[in-house]
Amino acid sequence: MITSTVPINLLRSPYIGLFAAFTIGLAMPLMMFGRAVMQSDLAIALLVTLALGFARPGTYSRAINAGELAFKIALVTTAIAWLPGMVNSLDLASSLKAWARTFLFIAGAGVMWSLLSGNDTERRFCLKVLVTASLTAFTISLISINAWPELINFLRGRPVDVLAKPALLLKSFGATAMCLVPVLWWSGQNLGGRWAWASYAGILMAMAVVFATANRASIAGLLAMAVIVTALMGIRDKRTRLPLLLGAPLVVAGAFVWLHYFGPTFLDNPDTYLPVWLIDPHRQSIWKFTLERALETPWFGHGIDTINLQSSLGQHLEKNLQTEIPSHPHNWVMEIFSETGFVGLLSLFATLLILCIRLAKNVLANIRPQQNLALLALSTGFWASSLFNFSIWSTWWLLTYFVLFAIVASRREA
């Protein structure tokens, strides 16, 4: 009896809950140190959160009951629709692992959401940790890129005498910084006072990191956020409609000018379909190859996380042989289509459409407009940037979206 009650009593300590909130809020800024550090922190956060769920009645039931019925049905349908393509998988174990962990990540983020939404003190503490850690990570990143390249090498444990370009080392963190923009805005709206000013400073620094790392996919994410926020605010508030409609095109045009004149340069290629200053030739070549392979099995695909194992002739290759795709297609639509087919892609589209329409309707109906706008901006930025960058099955990238979504959604009334 003593052995069973002691752990429960320990978990009921307020310090354990604050520790869980601390690790959740710290995770995304830790991406500055690399994916392993961020994922290790989240592993600790998840273990503590799951343990706390047993000590706090209602945590798991709240997580299970979260979300509308239509969204749950669409999500389950997507999970089922991704399974038939496993028959064609060249690496069944890898496909099943990627499939399982995706939905386990969603479940884990749901428990984190439930924990934070059940305790306002821990939720606010999580936001404060996120703001503080973000400001610190952005400051270190900008100093490393612009003045002291040895700093980020030292912090990442790299040999200082073998310098890599900080902008290249921090490119993935640039994508995280883009996702943090709406979360920081939401944090400022919630915390108020000096924390609000700190959050808004963090937004400017996050955008500076995105541009300093020349992460064009993240720039696309920021532009997508700007477009959706402008459109919704213009529809919702007539007073801001004209300034927003005039300002948004200028922002988009400015971004394109920056890409054309100051972004990375590439040699012209006769086989490209889009301007090389906008989409590099290598990425366009990968997309062409992926689409060709997708059309070989258009209904259910080649199996999750295996498109890079396909040869240029569509023949099966061993994992140690050279392929046409070095790692992934750099486009989530191409990746989902080629690996789960039209059925899997359509199911995911339906899930995202239900989610985004509900968020947009809530904004227009003035139902928690700030929270829903932040969630919609986060979703828009994530999926827009994923059209150009990392594999959609990447652990750190999926965790970034799911955990940040859980943090923003964790208001008690949500």
C-alpha positions in Angstrom: 0.0 0.0 0.0 2.9 2.3 0.9 4.7 1.6 -2.3 1.7 2.4 -4.5 0.7 5.6 -2.8 4.2 7.2 -2.5 4.6 7.7 -6.3 1.1 9.1 -6.7 1.7 11.6 -3.8 5.0 12.6 -5.4 3.3 13.2 -8.7 0.8 15.4 -7.0 3.5 17.8 -6.0 3.1 21.2 -7.8 6.8 21.1 -8.7 6.4 18.1 -10.9 3.7 19.8 -12.9 5.8 22.9 -13.3 8.7 20.7 -14.4 6.5 19.2 -17.1 5.4 22.6 -18.2 9.0 23.8 -18.2 10.2 20.9 -20.5 7.2 21.5 -22.9 7.9 25.2 -23.2 11.7 24.7 -23.6 11.5 22.1 -26.4 11.2 24.2 -29.5 13.8 26.8 -28.7 16.2 23.9 -27.9 16.1 23.1 -31.6 18.9 25.7 -31.9 21.2 23.0 -30.4 20.0 20.4 -32.9 17.3 17.8 -33.3 18.6 15.4 -30.8 18.5 17.9 -28.0 15.0 19.0 -28.8 13.7 15.5 -29.1 15.4 14.4 -25.9 13.7 17.2 -24.0 10.3 16.2 -25.4 10.9 12.6 -24.5 11.3 13.7 -20.9 8.3 16.0 -21.2 6.2 13.1 -22.5 7.2 10.7 -19.8 6.5 13.2 -17.0 3.2 14.2 -18.7 2.0 10.6 -19.0 2.9 9.9 -15.4 1.0 13.0 -14.2 -2.0 11.8 -16.2 -2.4 9.0 -13.7 -2.2 11.3 -10.7 -4.6 13.9 -12.1 -8.1 12.5 -12.8 -9.6 13.6 -16.0 -6.4 14.2 -17.9 -6.7 11.2 -20.2 -10.5 11.5 -20.6 -10.1 15.1 -21.6 -7.5 14.2 -24.2 -9.6 11.4 -25.6 -12.7 13.7 -25.9 -10.8 16.6 -27.5 -11.9 17.6 -31.0 -15.1 17.5 -33.0 -16.5 14.2 -34.2 -16.0 15.1 -37.9 -12.3 15.8 -37.3 -11.9 12.5 -35.4 -13.6 10.5 -38.2 -11.4 12.2 -40.8 -8.2 11.5 -38.7 -9.1 7.8 -38.2 -10.0 7.5 -41.9 -6.6 9.0 -42.8 -4.8 6.5 -40.6 -6.7 3.6 -42.3 -6.2 5.0 -45.8 -2.4 5.1 -45.3 -2.2 1.3 -44.6 -3.0 -0.3 -48.0 0.2 1.2 -49.6 2.3 -0.8 -47.1 1.8 -3.8 -49.5 4.1 -2.1 -52.0 6.6 -0.9 -49.3 10.3 -1.7 -49.9 10.9 -1.4 -46.2 7.8 -2.5 -44.3 9.3 -2.0 -40.9 10.2 1.6 -41.7 6.8 2.3 -43.1 4.9 0.9 -40.1 7.2 2.8 -37.8 6.6 6.1 -39.5 2.8 5.5 -39.6 2.6 4.5 -35.9 4.8 7.3 -34.5 2.8 9.9 -36.4 -0.4 9.1 -34.6 1.4 8.4 -31.3 2.8 11.9 -31.6 -0.7 13.3 -32.0 -1.9 11.3 -28.9 1.1 12.5 -26.9 0.5 16.1 -27.8 -3.1 15.6 -26.9 -2.1 14.5 -23.4 0.2 17.5 -23.1 -2.6 19.8 -24.1 -4.9 18.2 -21.5 -2.3 18.6 -18.8 -1.7 22.3 -19.5 -5.4 23.1 -20.1 -6.2 21.6 -16.6 -3.9 24.0 -14.8 -3.7 27.7 -15.6 -0.6 28.3 -13.5 1.4 25.6 -15.4 0.1 26.8 -18.7 1.2 30.4 -18.1 4.6 29.1 -16.8 5.0 27.1 -20.0 4.4 30.2 -22.1 6.9 32.2 -20.0 9.5 29.5 -20.5 8.8 29.4 -24.2 9.2 33.2 -24.6 12.4 33.4 -22.5 14.0 30.4 -24.2 13.0 31.7 -27.6 14.6 35.1 -27.0 17.8 33.4 -25.8 17.9 31.1 -28.8 17.2 33.8 -31.3 19.9 36.1 -29.7 22.5 33.3 -29.9 21.6 32.5 -33.5 21.8 36.1 -34.7 25.1 36.6 -32.9 26.5 33.4 -34.5 25.4 34.3 -38.0 26.4 37.9 -38.0 29.4 38.2 -35.6 30.7 35.2 -33.9 30.4 31.9 -35.9 32.5 30.0 -33.3 29.7 30.4 -30.8 27.1 28.0 -32.4 29.9 25.5 -33.2 31.0 25.5 -29.6 27.4 25.1 -28.3 26.7 22.2 -30.6 29.9 20.5 -29.6 31.5 20.8 -33.0 35.3 21.4 -33.3 35.8 25.1 -33.3 38.7 24.9 -35.8 36.4 23.2 -38.4 33.8 25.9 -38.9 30.6 25.3 -40.7 28.5 28.2 -41.8 26.2 29.2 -38.9 23.4 30.0 -41.4 23.6 26.4 -42.7 23.8 24.9 -39.3 20.7 26.8 -38.1 18.6 26.3 -41.3 16.3 23.8 -39.5 16.0 26.2 -36.6 14.9 28.8 -39.0 11.9 26.6 -39.8 11.2 26.3 -36.0 11.5 30.1 -35.7 8.8 30.5 -38.4 6.5 28.2 -36.5 7.1 30.1 -33.3 5.9 33.5 -34.7 2.1 32.9 -34.1 2.9 31.1 -30.8 4.8 34.1 -29.5 2.1 36.4 -30.6 -0.5 34.3 -28.7 1.8 34.2 -25.7 2.0 37.9 -25.7 -1.8 38.2 -25.9 -2.1 35.8 -22.9 0.6 37.0 -20.6 0.3 40.8 -21.1 2.6 43.4 -19.6 6.3 43.1 -20.0 5.8 39.5 -21.3 3.8 40.8 -24.2 6.6 43.2 -25.2 9.1 40.4 -24.8 6.9 38.2 -27.0 6.6 40.8 -29.7 10.4 41.4 -29.7 10.7 37.6 -30.1 8.5 37.8 -33.3 10.9 40.3 -34.9 13.9 38.2 -33.9 12.3 35.0 -35.2 11.7 36.7 -38.6 15.3 37.9 -38.6 16.5 34.4 -38.0 14.4 33.1 -40.9 15.9 35.6 -43.3 19.4 35.3 -41.9 19.4 31.6 -42.5 18.0 32.2 -46.1 15.4 29.6 -45.4 13.1 30.2 -48.4 10.6 27.5 -47.3 10.2 29.3 -44.0 9.8 32.6 -45.9 7.0 30.9 -47.8 5.5 29.9 -44.5 5.6 33.5 -43.2 4.0 34.7 -46.4 1.2 32.1 -46.1 0.5 33.3 -42.6 0.4 36.9 -43.7 -2.1 36.1 -46.5 -4.5 34.1 -44.3 -4.4 36.6 -41.4 -4.9 39.5 -43.8 -7.8 37.8 -45.5 -9.6 36.9 -42.2 -9.0 40.2 -40.6 -10.1 42.0 -43.7 -13.4 40.0 -43.8 -14.0 40.3 -40.0 -13.2 44.0 -39.5 -14.1 46.6 -42.1 -12.0 49.3 -40.5 -8.7 47.3 -41.2 -9.7 45.9 -44.5 -8.2 48.7 -46.7 -4.8 48.9 -44.9 -4.5 45.1 -44.9 -5.5 44.7 -48.5 -3.0 47.4 -49.5 -0.2 46.2 -47.2 -0.3 42.5 -47.9 0.7 42.7 -51.6 3.6 45.0 -50.6 4.9 42.5 -48.1 4.6 39.6 -50.6 6.2 41.7 -53.3 9.0 42.6 -50.9 9.7 39.0 -50.1 9.9 38.1 -53.8 12.3 41.0 -54.4 14.5 39.7 -51.6 14.5 36.2 -53.0 15.4 37.4 -56.4 18.2 39.8 -55.5 19.5 38.6 -52.1 18.6 34.9 -51.8 20.8 32.0 -52.9 21.7 32.0 -56.6 21.6 28.9 -58.9 22.7 28.3 -62.5 19.9 28.3 -65.0 18.7 24.9 -66.1 16.8 24.2 -69.3 14.8 21.4 -67.6 13.3 23.5 -64.9 9.7 24.7 -65.1 9.8 27.5 -62.5 12.4 30.3 -62.1 15.5 29.0 -60.4 15.7 31.9 -58.0 12.3 30.8 -56.7 12.7 27.0 -56.7 16.2 25.6 -57.1 16.8 23.2 -60.0 17.6 20.2 -57.7 14.3 20.5 -55.9 12.4 20.7 -59.2 14.2 17.6 -60.5 13.2 15.7 -57.3 9.6 16.7 -57.7 9.5 15.5 -61.4 10.9 12.2 -60.4 8.5 11.8 -57.4 5.5 12.5 -59.6 6.6 9.9 -62.1 7.0 7.3 -59.4 3.6 8.3 -57.8 1.8 7.7 -61.1 3.0 4.1 -61.1 0.8 3.3 -58.1 -1.6 6.2 -58.0 -4.3 4.8 -55.7 -2.4 3.6 -52.6 1.2 4.6 -53.2 4.6 2.9 -52.6 4.4 2.8 -48.8 5.1 5.4 -46.2 8.7 6.8 -46.0 10.0 4.7 -49.0 9.9 7.0 -52.1 13.7 7.6 -51.7 14.2 3.8 -52.3 12.7 3.9 -55.8 15.0 3.9 -58.8 14.7 6.1 -61.9 13.2 3.1 -63.7 10.8 2.3 -60.9 12.8 -0.8 -60.0 13.4 -1.9 -56.5 16.7 -0.9 -55.0 18.6 -2.0 -52.0 18.9 0.8 -49.3 22.7 1.1 -49.8 22.5 1.9 -53.6 22.2 5.3 -55.1 18.7 6.6 -55.8 17.2 9.5 -57.6 16.0 11.1 -54.3 18.7 11.6 -51.7 16.3 11.6 -48.7 12.8 12.8 -49.4 10.8 14.8 -52.0 10.9 18.2 -50.2 7.2 18.5 -50.7 4.5 17.0 -48.4 1.9 16.7 -51.2 4.3 14.9 -53.5 5.5 12.7 -50.6 2.0 11.7 -49.3 0.8 11.1 -52.9 3.7 9.0 -53.9 3.7 6.9 -50.7 0.0 6.7 -49.7 -1.6 7.3 -53.1 -4.6 9.5 -54.1 -6.7 7.9 -51.4 -4.3 8.7 -48.6 -3.7 12.2 -49.9 -7.4 12.9 -50.2 -8.0 11.7 -46.7 -5.3 14.0 -45.3 -6.7 16.9 -47.3 -10.1 16.3 -45.8 -8.7 16.2 -42.3 -6.8 19.5 -42.7 -9.8 21.1 -44.5 -12.1 20.3 -41.5 -9.5 21.6 -39.1 -8.8 24.9 -40.9 -12.4 25.7 -41.8 -13.4 25.3 -38.1 -10.6 27.6 -37.0 -11.4 30.2 -39.7 -15.1 30.0 -38.8 -14.3 30.6 -35.1 -12.2 33.6 -36.0 -15.0 35.2 -38.1 -17.6 34.3 -35.5 -15.5 36.0 -32.8 -15.2 32.7 -30.9 -11.8 32.9 -29.1 -10.5 34.8 -32.2 -7.0 35.3 -31.0 -6.4 31.7 -30.1 -8.0 30.3 -33.3 -6.1 32.8 -35.4 -2.8 31.7 -33.9 -3.7 28.1 -34.5 -4.7 28.8 -38.1 -1.5 30.8 -38.7 0.6 28.0 -37.2 -1.1 25.4 -39.4 -0.9 27.6 -42.5 2.8 28.3 -42.0 3.7 24.7 -41.2 1.9 23.1 -44.2 2.9 25.9 -46.6 6.6 25.7 -45.7 6.4 21.9 -45.9 5.7 22.2 -49.6 9.4 23.1 -50.0 11.5 21.6 -47.2 11.7 18.6 -44.8 10.1 15.2 -45.0 6.7 15.2 -43.6 7.6 12.1 -41.6 10.6 13.8 -39.9 10.2 13.3 -36.1 11.4 16.7 -35.1 9.2 18.5 -37.7 6.0 16.7 -36.8 6.7 17.2 -33.1 7.2 20.9 -33.7 3.7 21.3 -35.2 1.9 19.0 -32.8 3.4 20.3 -29.6 3.1 24.0 -30.5 -0.5 23.4 -31.5 -1.1 21.8 -28.1 0.5 24.8 -26.3 -1.7 27.4 -28.1 -4.8 25.3 -27.8 -4.4 24.8 -24.0 -6.7 27.5 -22.8 -9.2 26.0 -20.3 -12.2 27.0 -22.4 -10.8 25.7 -25.7 
